[in-house]
Amino acid sequence: MRNSRPLTPTEVTQLERRGNIATDWDLVVVSEQDFSALNIRNNYFRGRAYLGANVEIIGSTISGYEILDNASVLNSTLEAEDNVIHILNEAGNRVIYCTPGLTPQIAYIEAFHTYKPGLQDAFKKMYAEDDLMTISPNATVMKGCNIHNSFVGHDSVLEAFTADNCFIADNCHLANGEGVSAFCGPMTVSHHKSTLLIASLYSFYNAGSNTNSSNHNYRLGPIHQAIYNRGVKTGSGSYVLQPAHVGDFTMVIGHHTGHPNTSKLPFSYLIEKYGASFIFPAQNFKAIGTWRDLAKWPSRYKLSNDALEPDFAINRPTYVSKLYAAADLLESLLAKAKGDTVIYEGCRIQKIMMKPAIETYRSIAQALLMARYMQDRKECDAFAGVKGNSKNLQWVDLAGSFFNKVVIDSVEQNIIDNKYKCVSKITDELFFLQQTKRHNIVKAIVSMMSDYLGIDDTHNTDKVNAEIAKAKQTFEVLLDTLQFDAKRESAGRMSVGYGLDGSEEDCMADFNAVHPTLDKDTESAVKIIREYIDLLS
């Protein structure tokens, strides 16, 4: 339990005068500093609860929850029997122990690396049975939410949402729909009543209306799961039969029942066609919406002092290596292809799409690599000639923060060896590693330039300048492609339904009147591309 104190008799009287009742006021404890009963009205405290400083709680039922500083709970129900979240697998065995200091990064390790012997047992030793489920600082739960055994991260907003055994990380916005055993990583968004987030990992995810999936195959219960890597979007009415794994920044449209695994083909479309799942590799690079997301996330994210800041930039070794690997994979599949369509991991890829996708993956990987080199040029040149096999490096997206897998393996071994007495000590270690990982990123960039571009010495200006020019050209072509895609928002039949009761000319006039900032919005979306071009100029 956090530093807390019992309510004073005066505070109990104040709370009761404001319409609050409790099964036992002795079970309600409050922050030692700055607690006020002023904004706590008409609630039912049914069991244990902790109330932080400056909280607002109105018209709600609270049981088994701690509501931390500056959080709001309005006309909602929060209930928890214990502080264990049964995540992804409704049948159990994949759990997160909700303890003070829990962050998305620690929750990710706890939930997904159960294959490491002793890791989950070590986490279990760090939690106390009298800890409560958490509504984090500055979070808002309102409009009739029903939250059961679920963690809500800082600055997240839940409206008329039902959550059962979910981990909801920071800066999420979930409204009207339902979540069951879902791990919602940072900035997960769902707005619609008919949307179900179930037994899946999401991160920087956007759910279209009526998004659904099945984790129950009517054999041995709801034991399956899906992984949606960073930046996935699902279109309206999409459906995925679990298990499944969708690659980074993929658009999912239609129904997919073949347990697709597109994890090695990021920035793709996964589309139902003729009743089958088709992958269109690398196509999402050309969509203005992808780059709009990349531009908007840093501006919308609210940072907490006790959480690691996510890594937003795309010109990182993580993505460079994924894109080169995707190109190599397609090349090997193409070499074996016998017909017009290649079968891959429960999906189909049209052969005609593969060569252009290979070129797109490689050209953008090279461009991102050189943009990163130019960003860190002085430090990279200090490592000129450094040798390393970057193709063997693995990167982990730790609920928004990228780390080298070797580093995370080391932290996890320390957890297993009981070197951290509480989860806050693990967070301290991750904070330190985040501050020092730039050194390793720079070394990885130099190594990648050697492995992928044949530049063994960054002081070889002829080779470096040639790659810089090539990268700049790639981004300039991509910029033109994105601007063309943006123009489609106002072209052709996009003005249908506008200019009601007016002439044909009034249709476009009405469209322009209500969408006067499309050019400005386009520029905001391609801001990153322009910044890369400037770096390379």
Disulfide bonds with the S-S distance in Angstrom:
none
